[in-house]
Amino acid sequence: MTRQLVTACLLALSLATAAGCGGKKEEPAKLIAMQDFFRNPEQTAYQLSPDGRHFSWLQPWQGRLNVHVRAIGSQEVTRVTAATARDIFGYGWANNQRLVYIQDSGGDENFHAYAVDLDGGNFLDLTPFEKIQTRFVDDLEDDDEHMLIAINRRDPRIHDVYKVNVNTGELKLVAENPGTIMGWQTDNAGRLRAATTTDGVNSSLLYRENENEPFKTVITTNFKETLSPLYFTFDDQLLYVASNIGRDKTAIFTYDPRTAEHKELIYEHPEVDVENLMRSRHRKAITGAAYFTDKRGYKFFDQDRAQLQARLERELPGVEVTVASMSKDERRVLVRTFSDKTRGAYYYLDRDTDKLEKLVEVSPWLDPTAMADMKPVQYTSRDGLTIHGYLTLPRGIEPKHLPVVVNPHGGPWARDYWGFNPEVQFLANRGYAVLQMNFRGSTGYGKEFWTKSFKQWGRAMQDDVTDGVKWLISEGIADPDRIGIYGGSYGGYATLAGVTFTPDLYACAVDYVGVSNIFTWMEAFPPYWEPFIAMVKEMVGDPATEPDLIREISPFFHVDKIEVPLLVAQGANDPRVKKEESDQIVTALRARGIDVEYIVKDNEGHGFANEENRFDFYGAMEKFLGQHLGGSVAPTPPPGSES
């Protein structure tokens, strides 16, 4: 049976189930408060201290996610951070007594690194400099006092590596970036031994035997071929790499940097790229590889890790199960569950007592039985390319002539995944079918699929979106008169391109931090993107040498074709897609009398992180889509009432 036929059969089965054929008919879903989809989680981002004696997690305090800690076996909780302007963006353990976290200002992505003790004491800004961005290089697991970070303090375009004392804040320069290094790789002792560079078009792997020697170039390839170092082998002689050199799908190999030779093939998958290699530092073993087809899959090489996964899946059926964190000795394990219908829960497994304990539901107020199924689907583009995606149908409604929200992802060199998506579930709860598609250029499907997107913004990439909409219409699922499009970042560009280049297809559009004018977008790149400009020009188009192409694919220059109402949302501090991108399209459309609702948040960047801003945006989206597509709109709760 062909894959297309299998998919058609599965889709028919899912539609029949949704319509109640062959079983009890589902009741239409009750409207769930918008805030319940987009409020901060109860607790999330659980981690174990290296010695396995403490839990840490993010939990709301004064409306912002802050780091909290408690000892295992104790119920006494200590809040160790006091962020009130923005959620803590990310954090981790520096040693058994100290945590580090990063935070920017108003979404500007100029991240500082901070450190704090378990009791909230000895708070330090480890990078107390103006207009810098911090990146973590290595937590130096065997060094309790230091970690390696990269800062663009000397030159805003590039990041140098420093060893920072997490207790005192003392910084020591370890490696100065010559100007082209984009990534650093340490060996198992925490020594900088490899690096990756780019001149915008060509990428190189650099290597040195020890930190006293200069880096030497091992191999140089065009950026279309990648050789990404993952880890050093446990004897520090070879590298584990993810490579697509001489092949379509990326696979995992060992690689000899002295001879520039691929050695052993560790794992490959016939359908998708494989880039995630799992290992046990404690046992010095490569334990498995993870990959994504329609869902996550594993290939285990290690009996202990395979048995752990089997045991967890046996005790936690009906959900996806992942290992979130382990103690250094791997005897204590944090487990995360999730599915398309739930954000899931965290569990704690003590392997010495063999006891599995539930810690917390991430969003306990959301009932999984009230959520909709996210079904993997595929369709064929007009030029014969197979496009994978996900279709979510509202519960309890016959899947015929439904209002639809088409939701192209951002990136664009990224992809959509199966799992809980609050936007998708919110829209399905309001009665919309939601179509997500991994159009050409989406990552994970191999080199050929990726490179088919080059210079195809607004062209074949947009055709893939359009063909998905037409497929839904041909299946009888979509009401042709009630189709909207919504996306963020590149998805926002695809939204604007959709209503510009296929103006008769959509009834309305929601553009979230989207690109409208590729000339001005490229001119405003942050300085640390400068090394990638040549690559972006090859992938999208060069404004200097191909101005006609850039003008052709920029929605701003074709606003005369847009006839449908728009909702536009933008963060004022966005460093990736500047506010000007939204300002100019809104101004041009309003000058033509097109109905445009414009939401700007002064304390946000590339997307809305603060809870109250998410509420404003999705509340406006709900009303906007309800007005133009006819979906349900929940009553506004009285001021001060609980959602």
C-alpha positions in Angstrom: 0.0 0.0 0.0 1.4 3.4 -0.9 2.1 6.0 1.7 -0.4 8.3 0.1 -3.1 5.7 0.3 -2.3 4.9 3.9 -2.5 8.6 4.7 -5.8 8.9 2.9 -7.2 5.9 4.8 -6.0 7.3 8.1 -7.5 10.7 7.3 -10.8 9.1 6.3 -10.8 7.2 9.6 -10.1 10.3 11.6 -12.8 12.2 9.9 -15.3 9.4 10.4 -14.4 9.2 14.1 -14.8 13.0 14.4 -18.2 12.7 12.8 -19.3 9.9 15.1 -19.3 7.1 12.5 -19.2 3.7 14.0 -19.4 4.8 17.6 -20.8 7.3 20.0 -20.9 10.8 18.6 -18.7 13.3 20.4 -20.3 16.2 22.0 -19.2 19.7 20.8 -16.4 21.0 23.0 -17.4 23.5 25.6 -15.7 26.9 25.3 -12.6 27.1 27.5 -11.4 30.5 28.7 -8.8 31.9 26.4 -6.6 32.7 29.5 -6.4 28.9 30.3 -4.6 28.2 27.1 -2.0 31.0 27.4 -1.5 31.5 31.2 1.9 30.6 32.7 2.2 26.9 33.7 1.7 25.8 37.3 5.4 24.6 37.3 7.7 23.7 34.4 11.3 23.3 33.3 12.1 20.8 36.2 15.8 19.9 36.7 17.8 17.9 39.1 20.9 19.2 40.9 24.0 17.3 39.8 24.1 15.3 43.1 20.4 14.5 42.7 19.4 16.1 46.1 17.4 19.0 44.9 14.6 19.8 42.4 14.5 23.1 40.6 11.7 24.5 38.4 10.1 27.6 37.1 6.9 28.8 38.7 4.9 32.0 38.6 5.6 34.7 41.2 4.0 38.1 40.7 3.0 37.0 37.3 6.5 36.0 36.1 8.2 32.6 35.9 10.9 32.4 38.6 13.3 29.7 39.7 12.2 27.7 42.8 14.1 24.9 44.6 13.3 22.3 47.2 15.3 19.4 48.6 14.1 15.9 47.6 12.1 14.5 50.5 11.2 18.0 51.8 8.1 20.1 51.0 9.9 23.4 51.9 10.1 25.5 48.8 12.6 28.4 48.3 12.1 31.0 45.5 15.7 32.0 44.5 15.0 34.6 41.8 12.8 37.7 41.9 12.1 38.6 38.2 9.2 41.0 37.9 9.7 42.5 34.4 9.9 39.3 32.4 9.9 35.5 32.9 13.2 33.9 33.5 14.2 32.8 29.9 16.4 29.8 30.8 18.4 28.4 33.7 20.5 25.6 34.9 22.7 24.2 37.7 26.3 25.5 37.9 27.1 23.2 40.9 25.1 21.6 43.7 24.7 24.9 45.5 24.4 27.5 42.8 22.2 28.2 39.7 22.7 30.3 36.7 20.1 31.9 34.5 19.8 34.3 31.5 17.6 37.3 31.1 17.2 40.1 28.5 15.4 43.5 28.7 12.1 43.9 27.1 12.7 41.2 24.5 15.9 42.8 23.0 17.8 39.4 23.2 20.8 41.1 24.9 21.0 38.3 27.4 22.9 38.7 30.6 24.0 35.7 32.7 23.2 35.7 36.4 24.1 33.4 39.3 22.4 32.8 42.7 22.7 30.5 45.6 20.0 27.9 46.6 18.8 30.3 49.4 18.7 33.3 47.0 21.9 34.8 48.3 25.1 35.9 46.6 23.2 37.2 43.5 25.6 38.2 40.7 25.4 39.6 37.2 28.1 37.5 35.6 28.2 39.7 32.5 27.6 43.3 33.7 28.2 45.0 30.4 26.0 47.2 28.1 24.5 45.8 24.9 26.1 42.4 25.1 24.7 38.9 24.4 25.7 35.9 26.5 25.8 32.3 25.1 26.6 29.2 27.1 29.5 27.0 25.8 30.1 24.4 28.5 28.9 24.0 32.1 32.1 22.3 33.0 30.5 19.5 34.8 33.6 18.5 36.7 34.5 22.1 37.8 32.2 23.4 40.5 33.6 27.0 40.3 33.6 27.7 36.6 31.7 27.5 33.3 32.5 28.7 29.8 30.4 31.4 28.2 30.7 33.4 25.0 30.2 37.2 25.0 30.2 39.7 22.1 31.7 42.4 24.4 34.8 43.2 22.3 32.9 43.2 19.0 29.1 43.1 18.8 29.3 40.9 15.7 31.2 38.0 17.3 31.4 36.1 20.6 34.7 35.4 22.5 34.9 32.6 25.0 35.5 33.3 28.7 35.9 31.2 31.8 33.7 32.7 34.4 33.8 32.0 38.2 30.2 31.4 39.1 30.8 32.3 42.7 32.7 35.6 42.3 32.0 36.7 38.7 35.7 36.8 37.7 36.1 36.5 33.9 39.1 35.1 32.1 39.5 35.2 28.3 40.0 31.7 27.0 39.7 32.1 23.2 39.4 35.3 21.1 37.2 34.9 18.1 39.1 35.7 14.9 35.9 36.9 13.4 34.3 33.9 11.7 33.7 31.4 14.5 30.0 30.7 15.1 30.2 27.7 17.4 32.7 26.2 19.9 33.2 22.5 20.9 34.9 21.3 24.1 36.2 17.9 24.8 35.3 15.8 27.8 37.7 17.7 30.0 36.1 21.0 29.0 39.0 22.1 26.7 38.2 24.1 23.6 39.3 21.7 20.9 37.0 22.3 17.9 35.1 25.2 16.3 32.8 25.9 13.3 33.2 29.0 11.2 31.3 30.7 8.3 32.1 33.4 5.9 28.4 33.6 5.0 28.6 31.0 2.3 31.3 28.5 3.2 31.6 26.7 6.5 34.7 25.2 8.0 35.5 22.8 10.9 38.5 23.9 12.9 40.5 21.6 15.3 43.5 21.6 17.6 45.1 18.9 19.7 45.3 21.1 22.8 44.5 24.7 23.9 48.2 25.8 23.5 48.0 25.1 19.7 46.3 27.3 17.1 43.2 26.1 15.4 43.7 24.5 12.0 41.1 24.1 9.2 40.0 20.5 8.8 37.4 20.8 6.1 35.6 23.5 4.3 32.2 23.0 2.6 29.5 25.1 1.1 26.9 25.8 3.7 24.5 23.4 2.0 26.7 20.6 3.3 26.9 20.5 7.1 29.3 18.8 9.4 28.2 19.6 13.0 30.3 18.4 15.9 28.2 17.0 18.7 30.6 15.5 21.2 34.2 14.2 21.4 34.4 10.5 21.8 35.1 9.5 25.4 38.9 9.1 24.7 38.9 12.6 23.2 40.4 11.3 19.9 37.5 11.5 17.5 34.3 13.5 17.1 30.7 12.4 16.9 29.2 14.6 14.1 25.9 15.1 12.3 26.8 15.2 8.6 25.1 15.4 5.3 28.3 15.5 3.2 27.8 13.4 0.1 24.3 12.4 1.1 20.8 13.8 1.3 19.7 12.9 4.9 21.9 14.0 7.8 23.2 11.1 9.8 25.4 10.5 12.9 29.1 9.4 12.3 32.4 9.3 14.1 34.8 11.6 12.4 38.6 11.9 12.5 39.6 15.6 12.6 43.2 14.7 11.9 42.5 13.1 8.6 39.1 14.7 7.8 37.5 11.3 7.4 34.1 10.0 8.3 34.6 6.8 10.2 31.8 4.7 11.6 28.2 5.3 10.7 26.4 5.4 14.0 22.8 5.9 12.8 20.8 7.0 9.8 17.1 7.1 9.0 15.8 6.6 5.5 13.1 9.4 5.7 14.4 12.1 8.0 17.6 13.8 9.2 19.2 12.4 12.5 21.0 15.0 14.5 20.4 14.1 18.1 22.8 11.7 19.8 22.2 10.6 23.4 25.1 9.6 25.7 25.9 8.7 29.3 28.9 10.5 30.6 28.7 8.6 33.8 29.0 5.2 32.1 30.9 6.5 29.0 28.4 5.1 26.6 26.5 6.3 23.6 23.0 5.4 24.5 20.8 6.2 21.5 19.7 8.6 18.8 16.5 10.5 18.5 14.7 11.6 15.4 11.4 13.1 14.2 9.1 11.7 11.5 5.5 12.5 12.2 6.4 12.0 15.9 9.6 11.5 17.9 11.3 8.2 17.5 14.3 6.6 19.2 17.0 4.1 18.3 18.7 2.7 21.4 22.2 1.2 21.5 22.4 0.8 25.2 20.4 -1.8 27.1 20.1 0.2 30.3 18.7 3.2 28.5 16.4 1.1 26.4 15.1 -0.7 29.5 14.5 2.6 31.3 12.5 3.9 28.3 10.4 0.7 28.1 9.7 0.8 31.9 8.6 4.4 31.7 6.3 3.9 28.7 4.8 0.8 30.4 4.0 2.8 33.5 2.9 5.9 31.8 0.8 4.7 28.8 -1.0 6.9 26.3 1.5 9.8 26.4 4.9 10.5 25.0 7.6 10.0 27.6 11.0 11.7 27.7 13.8 11.9 30.2 14.2 15.5 31.2 17.1 15.4 33.6 19.3 13.0 35.5 21.6 13.2 38.5 25.3 12.9 37.7 25.3 9.3 38.8 22.1 8.7 36.8 20.3 7.0 39.7 17.8 9.8 40.0 15.7 10.7 36.9 13.2 13.4 36.0 10.6 12.3 33.5 8.4 14.5 31.3 5.2 13.4 29.7 3.1 15.1 27.0 0.8 14.5 24.1 -1.1 16.5 21.5 -3.9 17.0 24.1 -1.9 17.9 27.2 1.2 19.7 28.4 1.7 16.7 30.5 3.4 16.2 33.8 6.7 15.7 35.6 7.6 12.5 37.4 10.6 11.6 39.6 12.1 8.1 39.5 14.5 6.9 42.2 16.3 4.0 40.5 17.6 2.8 43.8 14.2 2.3 45.4 12.5 1.8 42.0 9.8 4.3 43.0 8.1 6.5 40.4 6.5 9.6 41.9 4.3 12.2 40.1 5.5 15.7 40.9 3.1 18.1 39.1 0.8 18.6 36.2 2.1 21.4 34.1 -1.3 22.9 33.3 -3.8 21.0 35.5 -6.7 23.3 34.6 -6.7 22.0 31.0 -8.7 18.8 30.6 -7.1 16.5 28.0 -10.5 14.9 27.1 -11.7 18.4 26.0 -8.8 18.8 23.6 -8.7 18.0 19.9 -6.6 15.3 18.1 -3.6 16.6 16.1 -3.5 14.2 13.1 -0.4 13.8 11.0 -1.4 14.3 7.3 0.3 14.8 4.0 -0.6 16.1 0.5 1.1 16.6 -2.8 2.3 20.0 -4.0 1.6 21.2 -7.6 5.1 20.1 -8.7 4.8 16.7 -7.1 6.5 17.3 -3.7 5.1 15.5 -0.7 4.3 18.0 2.1 3.9 16.7 5.6 1.8 18.5 8.2 -0.8 18.3 10.9 -4.5 18.7 10.8 -6.5 19.5 14.0 -10.3 19.3 13.7 -12.7 20.7 16.3 -14.3 18.1 18.5 -17.9 17.1 18.1 -18.4 19.0 14.8 -18.9 17.2 11.5 -15.7 17.9 9.5 -17.4 19.4 6.5 -17.3 23.1 5.3 -15.6 24.2 8.5 -14.0 27.6 9.1 -10.2 27.1 8.8 -7.1 28.8 10.2 -4.0 28.0 8.1 -0.9 28.2 10.3 2.5 28.2 8.5 5.4 28.0 10.9 8.2 30.5 11.4 11.9 30.0 10.6 11.4 29.3 7.8 14.2 26.8 8.2 12.5 25.0 11.1 9.5 22.7 11.2 6.3 21.9 13.1 6.2 19.0 15.5 3.4 16.8 16.9 2.6 17.7 20.5 0.5 20.1 22.6 0.2 23.5 20.9 -1.9 26.0 22.9 -2.6 28.1 19.8 -3.9 25.1 17.8 -6.0 23.8 20.7 -7.4 27.3 21.4 -8.4 27.7 17.7 -9.9 24.2 17.6 -11.9 24.9 20.7 -13.4 27.9 18.9 -14.6 25.7 16.1 -11.8 26.1 13.6 -9.9 23.4 11.7 -6.2 24.2 11.9 -3.8 23.1 9.2 0.0 23.3 9.8 2.3 22.3 7.0 6.1 21.7 6.7 6.5 23.4 3.4 9.7 23.0 1.3 12.6 24.4 3.3 11.4 23.0 6.5 14.2 21.2 8.3 14.5 17.5 9.0 13.5 16.2 5.6 16.9 16.2 4.0 19.2 18.5 1.9 17.1 18.4 -1.3 13.9 19.3 0.4 15.6 22.2 2.2 17.4 23.6 -0.8 14.2 23.6 -2.9 13.2 26.6 -0.8 16.1 28.8 -1.9 14.9 32.0 -3.5 11.3 30.7 -3.3 9.9 33.0 -0.6 6.5 34.0 -1.9 6.9 31.5 -4.8 7.1 27.7 -4.5 7.2 27.9 -0.7 4.0 29.9 -0.7 2.5 27.5 -3.3 3.0 24.7 -0.8 0.8 26.6 1.7 -1.7 27.4 -1.0 -1.8 23.8 -2.1 -2.6 22.7 1.4 -5.5 25.0 1.5 -6.8 23.7 -1.8 -6.4 20.2 -0.6 -8.6 21.0 2.4 -11.2 22.5 0.1 -11.1 19.4 -2.2 -11.6 17.1 0.8 -14.7 19.0 1.7 -13.3 20.0 5.1 -12.8 23.7 4.4 -15.6 26.2 3.7 -13.9 28.2 0.9 -15.5 31.4 2.1 -14.2 31.1 5.7 -10.5 30.5 5.5 -8.1 32.7 7.4 -4.3 32.5 7.7 -2.2 33.2 10.8 1.6 33.0 11.4 4.5 34.5 13.3 7.9 35.6 12.1 8.4 33.8 8.7 4.8 32.6 9.2 3.9 36.2 9.5 5.6 36.8 6.1 3.7 33.8 4.7 0.5 35.3 6.1 1.1 38.6 4.3 2.2 36.8 1.1 -0.9 34.7 1.3 -3.3 37.6 1.2 -1.1 39.5 -1.3 -0.4 36.8 -3.9 -3.5 34.7 -3.5 -6.0 37.4 -2.4 -9.1 35.4 -3.2 -8.1 32.5 -1.0 -8.4 34.1 2.4 -11.1 36.0 4.2 -8.8 37.5 6.8 -5.2 37.3 8.2 -3.3 37.6 11.5 0.3 38.7 11.1 2.5 38.2 14.2 6.0 39.9 14.0 6.1 39.1 10.3 8.4 40.4 7.6 6.7 42.7 5.1 9.7 44.3 3.2 12.8 42.1 2.6 14.9 45.2 1.8 14.4 46.8 5.2 14.4 43.4 7.0 17.9 42.6 5.8 19.2 46.2 6.4 18.2 45.9 10.1 19.8 42.6 11.0 21.5 42.6 14.5 25.3 42.8 14.3 25.8 39.2 15.4 23.9 38.1 12.3 26.4 39.8 10.0 28.4 36.6 9.3 25.3 35.0 8.0 24.2 37.8 5.6 25.8 36.3 2.5 24.1 32.9 3.2 20.7 34.6 3.7 21.1 36.5 0.4 21.8 33.2 -1.4 18.8 31.6 0.3 16.3 34.5 0.0 17.7 36.8 -2.6 20.3 39.7 -2.8 18.7 43.2 -2.6 21.8 44.7 -4.3 22.0 42.4 -7.3 18.4 41.1 -7.5 16.2 44.0 -6.5 13.4 43.0 -8.9 13.2 39.6 -7.1 13.1 41.2 -3.7 10.5 43.7 -4.8 8.4 40.9 -6.4 8.3 38.8 -3.2 7.9 41.6 -0.6 4.2 42.1 0.3 4.8 45.7 1.1 5.2 46.5 -2.6 1.9 44.8 -3.5 -0.5 46.2 -0.9 -2.8 47.2 -3.7 -3.7 43.5 -4.0 -4.7 43.1 -0.3 -8.5 43.4 0.2 -9.1 41.5 3.4 -9.0 42.7 7.0 -5.8 42.2 9.0 -4.7 41.9 12.6 -1.1 42.8 13.1 0.9 42.3 16.3 4.5 43.5 17.0 7.0 43.8 19.8 8.6 47.2 19.9 12.1 45.8 20.9 12.2 42.9 18.3 15.8 42.6 17.1 14.9 40.0 14.4 12.0 41.6 12.7 12.1 45.3 13.5 8.9 47.2 14.3 9.3 49.0 11.0 8.3 45.8 9.2 4.9 46.0 10.8 4.6 49.8 10.8 5.1 50.2 7.1 2.6 47.5 6.1 0.0 48.9 8.5 0.5 52.5 7.3 0.2 51.5 3.7 -2.9 49.4 4.2 -4.7 52.0 6.3 -3.9 54.6 3.6 -5.9 52.4 1.2 -8.8 52.1 3.7 -8.1 48.4 4.6 -9.3 47.5 8.0 -6.1 46.8 10.1 -6.1 46.3 13.9 -2.5 46.9 15.2 -1.2 45.7 18.6 2.2 47.0 19.7 3.7 46.0 23.0 6.6 48.3 24.2 8.1 45.6 26.6 8.3 42.8 24.0 10.6 41.5 21.3 10.1 38.7 18.8 6.9 37.4 20.2 5.0 38.1 23.4 6.6 36.5 26.5 4.6 38.3 29.2 1.4 36.7 30.2 -0.8 39.8 30.1 0.4 40.6 26.6 -0.4 37.1 25.4 -3.9 37.6 26.8 -4.3 40.9 24.9 -3.1 39.4 21.7 -5.1 36.1 21.7 -8.2 37.9 23.0 -8.0 40.3 20.1 -7.4 37.3 17.7 -10.4 35.5 19.0 -12.7 38.4 18.4 -11.1 39.2 15.0 -11.5 35.6 13.7 -15.0 35.3 15.1 -16.0 38.4 13.3 -14.5 37.4 9.9 -14.7 33.6 10.0 -17.6 32.9 12.2 -15.9 30.9 14.9 -17.0 31.0 18.6 -16.1 33.8 20.8 -16.2 33.3 24.6 -17.9 35.9 26.8 -15.5 38.3 28.4 -15.1 37.5 32.1 -16.0 40.3 34.5 -13.1 42.4 35.8 -11.3 40.6 38.6 -12.9 37.3 38.0 -10.9 34.1 37.8 -10.6 32.4 34.4 
